[in-house]
Amino acid sequence: AFSVESGVTALFGPSGSGKTTVLKAISGLLHPDHGKIDIAGRSVFDREKGINVPTHKRQVGYVFQDARLFPHLTVKGNLEYAYKFADRGRKLDRKIVDLLGIGPLLERRIDGLSGGERQRVAIARALFSDPKILLLDEPMAALDEPRKREIFPYLERLRDEAGLPIIYVSHSLSEVARLASQIATLKDGKMASFGATSDVMSNPTLVQDLGIRTAGSVLRAQVENHFPDGISELRTSVGSLFIPSVTAPLESIINLRILARDVIISLSKPENISALNILPAKVVSIKKGEGPGTIVELASGEDRILARITSRSAETLGLSVNTPCFAIIKSLSINPGEVWT
């Protein structure tokens, strides 16, 4: 069981783990064998009490991967269709239109929209129905990278300004890290973990559930300097971190995700190497995987950093809990897409 408040809660897990099943149960498209579901304090499903509110009366906004817009209607026509489910007048809500940047699209036909534009219209249509909760089922899965970059700022605005609980299903840890304040991981139809996104992502015991190749940790830092050679300096709890240039203003707080595979561990502070980021750290835990890899959890100041190294390297270094060391991170290994405000 889990509860969600205003903001984004991500459902994450492999195909077949039950993510879409959860959304269908919330929306009423699927009827669980047991349990109960409350939306905005109202019981919409309770097997023991025999409560099962129909889908169209649950006040749920549902956006699918493929938008599912009406091709014979204009964008405005698609939005107006949602009025029949809303407790509102017939006037177009400019706040929603402006929030998703679809004003210039209102008279366009659906077949003339890009994939990103269609998804924005689909989200707007869901909001026009006055939902108490918004369900987004992998809304960017069918989009190419340019379209994903196009739609992401709108999703962030939606999270910050809509004032709605949003459940977001995704296979992408990058999307989850950037959008969600909390995450529920699913495995074999059951919830494996639930908590703050930064805590779950930095938990070495959950690496297998999150995906070994994309495992990493989320850090918060302050923008300290921008240099003309394309490098920005961040201030972390333990010192400076240099990354490819970011557009965030000086003194602003940003988040960044560091992949475990991009972290090297050294027992002594190296000299005369090209890596700009050498952070003092201490081993917190060591978790050996099924293969040749080992996940090492490091404490660096107030931050937690995960490093994925071979088990042979861990043994050669003699790593154990409380071993002092240095975490080495190449500046260029930090993808700009893994940095956000």
N, C-alpha and C positions, 0 to 999 in steps of 0.2 A: 504494500500500500504506500502511496505517496500523495502529497498535496502540493499544489502550485499556487503561487500568488502572482501579482502583476510582474511582468517581465517574461523572459524566455526560459523555459525548462526544456532541455534536450533529451530525446530518447535516442540512445546509441546502442548499436549492436550489429552483428553480422546478419546477412539475409536469412530469413526464417526464424529470427529470434523472438518475434512477436511485437515489433514496433507498430506496424500498421494495424495489427489486431487490437492493440490498446486504443488507438484512435477510433477504430470502428466501434468499439465498445462504448467509448465516451459519447460518440455521436448517435448511437442507437442503431447503427447499421449491423451490429452483431449483438447477440444477447448472451452474456456469460452464464455459465452453469451455477455460479455462486458469486457472492460479493455484493457491493453497493457502490454507487457513483453519485456524488453530489456536485452540482454546478452552482456557484454563487450562493451557497447555503441552501439550495433546493434539491431534494432527493429526486433524481431522475431514473434511478434503477436501484432496486433492493429486492433480491431474489426471495429472501425470507418473508418480506412484507407484501410481496406481489406487486411491487411498483415497477412500471416500465413505461416511461413517458415516450411517446412517438418522436421520431427524429426531428420532424418539422416543428415540434414544440419545445425542444431542448435549448434553443437559443445558442446553437453552436455554429461557428463559421469554420468551414472545411475547405482547404485548398489542396488540390492534388498535384502530382508531378506534371500532368499534361494540361493544366489550366481548365479544360472542359468548359470553354465559353461557347455561347451560341453564335455560330458563324453567320447566320442570316441577320443578326442584329449589329448595330454599331456599338462602339464602346459605351456610349451613353445609354443605349437600349439595354445592354447587359447589366449596367448598374441599376437602371430603373426596375428591372425584373426583380431585384432583391427586395424592393419595397414591400412586396406582398408578405414578407416574413418579418417586417420591421415595425416597431412601435414608433413610427416617425411620420412626418408629413411627406408630401410628394416632392418637396424641394430638394434639389441636388445638394448634397453636403460638401461644400467647398473645402472644408478642413481635410476631409479624407482625400479629395481630389488633389489638393496641394501637397498633402503628406506623402503621397506616392508619385507625385509629378506627372499626372496623367491628363492635366488640363488640355494640352495641345492634341491629345489623342481622342477626345470625346466624340468627334464626328467621323472618326476613322472606322473602317470595317476590320473585323478580326483577322481576315486573311492577309491584311497588309501590315500586320504588326510583327515585330521581332519576337523571339522567344522570351526575352526579358520583359518586353512591354506587355506581352500576354499575361505573364505571371503577376505583374504589378496590377493589371486590370482584374485578374482573378482574386487577388488579395483585397482590392478595393470593393469588389462585389460582395465578398464575404463580410467585410466591415459594414457595408450598407444594410445588412440584415440585422444590425444591432445585436451582435453576439455577446454572450457573457464570457466566452472563451474562444480562442482562435487556434485551430489545428492546422499545422503546415506539414504536409507529408512529402518530404524531400522536394521542396519547390524548385531547387536548382539542379536536380539530378540530370535533367534533360538538356541543360544549357551548356554551351561551350565556355571556355575561360573568359573571353571578352564580355559575354553576356552576364556571367556570374559577377564580374567586377562592376558591371553596370547596375545590377540590382542590389548589390550588398549594402550600399549606403542607405537605400530606402528601407531595407530590413532593419538596419540599425535605428533609423528614425522611428520606424513602427514600434520597435522595442521600447524606445525612450519616451515616445509621445502618446501612444495609443491608450495607455493605462489599462491594458487587458492582460490576463494570463494567456500566455502563448506556449503551446507545446509544439516543439520543432523536431521532426524526425530527420536524421541525416546519417550518411555513411562517412562523412568527412569530419575528422577531428579539428581541422582548421576552421571550418564553419562553426562547429560547436564552441570552440575556444573563444572565437570572436563574438558570438552572439549570446550565448547562454550564461546565466548566472548560476544555474544548477543543472546537474545531469543525472539521469537514471540510465544505467547500463543494463541491457537485457541479454539473457543467455538461456537458450532452450525454453523459451516461453516464461521465464521467471526473472524477477529483478535481481541482478547480481550486486548492484551498489547504487547508492543515491546520496548526493551531497553537493557542496559547492564545486563548481567546475574546476577551479584551480586545485582544490584538495584531491578530487578524484583523479585528475590527470597526473598529479605528482605522486600518486600512491603506487609504489612499486609492486604491490600485490595484485594490482588490477591491470598490469601491462598486457597480459594475455587477452583479457577481455577487450581492451581498447585497440589492440593490434600492435604487435611487436615492432613493426617497421615504422610506425607513426607515433610511437610512444615518446613522450616529452614532458616538459614542465612549463608552467606559465609564471612569468615574473612581471612585477610592476616596477617601473623605473621613472625617473624624472629626466626630461630632456635638458642636458647641460650645455651643449655646444653643437654648432653646425660648422663643419670645416669645408673649405673650397675644394678639397680633393674627393668629395662625395662621401664623407664619413660623418656620422653624428655620434656624439658622446652622450651616454646615458649615465645617470647616477643611481646605482643600486644600493642595497643596504650594506654592501661590503666594499664598494668602490666603483670605479668606472667600467663601463661596458661600451665597446665601440662596434657600431653596426652600420650597414649601408644607409645613406642619408634618408631621413624621414622628413615629412612636411610639417609635423607637429611643432608648434611654437615653443620657444625656450621656456623652461620651468613648468611645462605641462606634464601631466602624468600619462604614461602610455603602458600598454601591456605588450608582451612579446612571448612567443612560444619557442623554446629551444628543444630541438629534437635530441633524444638520448643518444642517437647514433653519431651526433656531431660533437659530442663531448669526450675529450681525452683526459685521462687521469695521470698525474705525475706526483711522485712522492717529494720531489724537491722543485723549487721554482726554477724553471728552465730559463736559460739565457741564450741570446743570439738565435732566436727562432722568429719566424714570420708572423705567428699568431699574436694578435693584439690583446686578446682577452685571456688573462691568467688570474683566476680568482681563488683566494685562499678558501679552503673548505675542510670538512671533516666527514668521515663516513658515518652514516646513520644506520643503514641496513644494506644487506647483500642478498639478492635473490637469484639463485641459479635457475636457468631455464632448462627446458627439456633437451635442447640442442647444445651447441658450443658456447652460447651466449650467457652472460650474467648481467643483471640490472643492479647498478650500485646507486643507492640514494645518498646524496650529499647535502649537508647543511652548509650554506654559504651566507653568513650573516643571518638575516631573517628569512632567507629564501631557501627553497628546496630545489635541487637540480638532479635530474636523473641522467646517468651515464650508462650506455650499453657497450660493454667490452666483452672480450672472450673470457671464458672461465680460466683459460691458461694464463691470460694477463693478470687476472685477479689473484691467482695463486703465486705467480712470479713476483708480484708487488707485495705479497703478504698482506693483502687488505683484510681488515677486520673492523668491527664496530669501534668508532672513536679514532681510527687512524687519521692523522692529519695529512692533508694532501693539497693539490692544486687542480682546479678544473680549468682545462684549456679549451677555448671555443674560438674557432676561426670566424672572423667578422663576416666574411662572405657566405658562410653557411647559413646565416640568418636571412631567410626569405622575406622580402618586404611584405608579402601577403600574410606573414605570421606576426605582423606588428599592427596594433590598432589602439585607438583611444578608448 
